[in-house]
C-alpha cells in the first residue's frame, strides 16, 4: 500500500497544504462502484454489457457499433448516458433502470468494510454517477447500507456526471458539506481533481485499470489505497 504525501498526517506540513488529519474529518464522501467493493468482482462488466445492449436496441445498431459509440460518448461526455441524452434525446430513467438491473450475487457481503465504517468517526455520504436505487442495492448487499444516511446520485446531479465541477458544488450545498473538513474516496483518479480544488482531502482507490488511473499524476491525490477496508480500519484505529 502506497501513500503520499510522505509527511505524517498530523504534522504542520500536512496542515499547511490543506489536508485534513483523517481522524478529524467531519464527512467522508465515497464513490460506489469499484470503490466500496473490489473491482475484481467485475460488477461493472455486467453494467457495461447492458449499456451496449440498450444502445444497440435504442439506436438500431449492431453490438460492435453500439460498443464503439458507448465508449465514444463516455470519453467525451463523462457517461454514455449523457451523450445519449444530448445527442439522441434519450429518457435517462429507462436507461438507468435497464443498465442497473444486474446480478448482485457476485458481490459478497463485507464484514471488514462494515466494521471499519462502524469504527470510523464522521458522517458518510455516497456520491455516485449511478442511481439511488442501484446504490441502495449495492450497499445492502455489502451489509453497510445503515452507515450511509445520504446518497447524492446522477439524478440529483441533473444527470451530469463526475468530474463536472458544478455537481461537486451542488453536492456540497445539498448535503451541507464543509470541504476543508471532508475526505473524498474514489477509484477514478480524475474524479478527485474537482474535490481537491474545493479543499477536500482525496483518497484514490487503485484498481489497476488504465481508465481508473487517468489523471493520477496531476498532483491532486493525497492518499493512494489498494485495500479500502484495511486502510479505513487503520484510520479508525488512529494508525493513519
N, C-alpha and C positions, 0 to 999 in steps of 0.2 A: 504494500500500500504506500503510495507516494503522497506527499503533501507539500504545498507551498503557499505563502512564503515560508522561509525556513526559520524565521524568528518565532520564539514562543508566543502563544496566542494571548497571553496576559501581559506581554511586555509593552513598554511605552511605544516601541517602534510599531507594534501591531495596531495600537490605538491610533497612532498618528496617521496611518494610511487608511483609516476609516473602516477597519474590520472589527465587528463587534466580537468580544470574547464569547465563545459559543454557549457557555453556560448562562450567560446573561441575556441571551436572545429572548425577546418577548413573543415573537411569532416565527414559526417555521413554515415555509411555503414549499410544498412538494409537488413536483410533476407526478404523473400517474404511471403511464405505460413505460416499461423498461427502466423505471426508476425505483418504484416501490416493490417491484418484483424483478428477478433476474431476466435479462434479455434472452438468455439461452432457452427459456421456455417457448419462445417464438410465438407468443400470442399475437404479436403484430403481423406475423406471417398470415394468419387467418384473416385479419382485417385487410391486409394488402390484397389477398385473393378476392375478397368480397367487394372491395373497391373496384377492382378490374372487371369483375362480372357486372357490377352495377353500371359502370361506364359503357361497357360493351352493349348492354341492353338499352340503356338510355339514349345512346347516340347511334345505335345500329352498326357498331364496329365489330371486327373480329377481336379476339382476346389479345393478340400481339399489338394491334394498333391501339387498343384501349389501354394497354400497359404503358406504351410509349407516351400517350397523351397524359396518363395519370402522373408519370414521373416529370413530364414537362411542366405540368401545372403545379406540382409540388415544389419544384425548384424555383418557379417564377413567383408563385403566389403564397408560398408557405404551407398551404394544404391543397390537395387535389380538389377538395370541396369548394374552396374559394374560387378556384379557376372555373369550375363548372357553373357556379353561381354567376360569376361576372361575364363569362363568355357564352353561356347557354341558357341562362335563366332557370337553373335547376332549383327545385324545392329542397332546401337543406335538411328538413325534418325527415323526409323519406330516405335520403342518403344516410343520415346518421343512424336511423333505425335499422337499415339493411346492413351496413358495414360493422355495426357493433353486436350483431346477433351471432356471437361466437361461442365456441365450446370452452367453458372455463375449467373443464376437468383437467386440463394440462397444467393448471395453476394450483400448486399446493398451498394450504394454509401455512402461515409463517409465524410460529410461536416466538422465534427470536426477534422478529420485527415488532410483534405485539409487545413483548417485554421491554424492548428498547424504547418504543414510543411511550409506554406507560411510565417509564422512569425519566423521560426527557422533559425538563421544565419547558413551559411555554405553550402557547396556542398553536394548533396545527391546522393548516389550510391546504386544500388541493387546488392547484392551478393547472388546468389541462386543456389541450386542444380537442379533447373528446367531449362527450356529453355527460351531464349529471347521472343519467341512468346507467351509462357504462361505468362511470367512476364508482357508483354505489355497488354495482355488481362485483367489480374487482375488489373493492375494499372489503366487502362482505365475504368474498371467497378467501381473502388473505387473513380474515379474522381481526381486522383493525379498523373497521368502519366506525366504531364508537369513539375513536380518538380524533375524528375529523368532524367538527360541527359545521364546517363551511367548505363549500366547493364552488370555485369560480370556473365555469366551463366555457366552451366555444359559443354557446347560445348567449350567455351573459356578456360575452365579448362582442356581440353583434356579428358573430361568425367570422371575426378577424382573428387570425392565429398569432401565437408567439412565432417570431420575435418582434412583431409590430410594437413599437414603444408605447403607442397610445393605450393599448389594452393593459399594460402594466400599471399605468396611472389610474385607469378605470378600476382595476382590481384593488389597488391601494385605497382608493376612495370608497369603494363599495364595502370593503371589509375593515376600514379604519386601521390600516397597517402603517406603522412608522418604519420607513425603510432603514434608517440607521440602527434600528433595534431588531432587524429581521434577517433571517437566513433563507436563501432560496436554493433548493436541491433539484437537480435536473440532469438528464442523461444526454441532452443535446447541448453541446458547449456554446453554440451561437445563441441559444435562447437565454443564456445567462448575461449577455452583454448589456441589455437594457436594465436588468436588475442591478448590476454593478454600477451603471451610470446613475441610477437613482439613489445609490448609497447602501444597497444591501450587501451583505456578505454572501458569497457564492460558493456552492459545492457542486462539482461536476462528478457524476457517477459514470465512470468509464466502463463502456460495454465492449470495446474492441471493434466497433463498427466505424467505417470511414465517415459516414454521414453524421454520426454522433460526435466525432472528433473535429468536424469542421469549425474553425474559429477558436480552437483550444489554445492556440499560441498567441492570442491577441492581447493578453495581459489582464483580462477581466475575471480570471478564475482564481479564487483564494485557496480552495482545498480540492484535492483530487482523491476520489474514493473508489475502491474496487468492490468492497463488501459493505453495503449500506447498513444492514442491521448491526454488524460488528462495530462499525465506526460510530453509529448513534449510541450504542451501549457504552462505548468508551467516553463519548461526550457526556452522557448522563452520569457516568461514574466519576467525572472530573479528570479523566486521563488526558483528554484532548483540551 
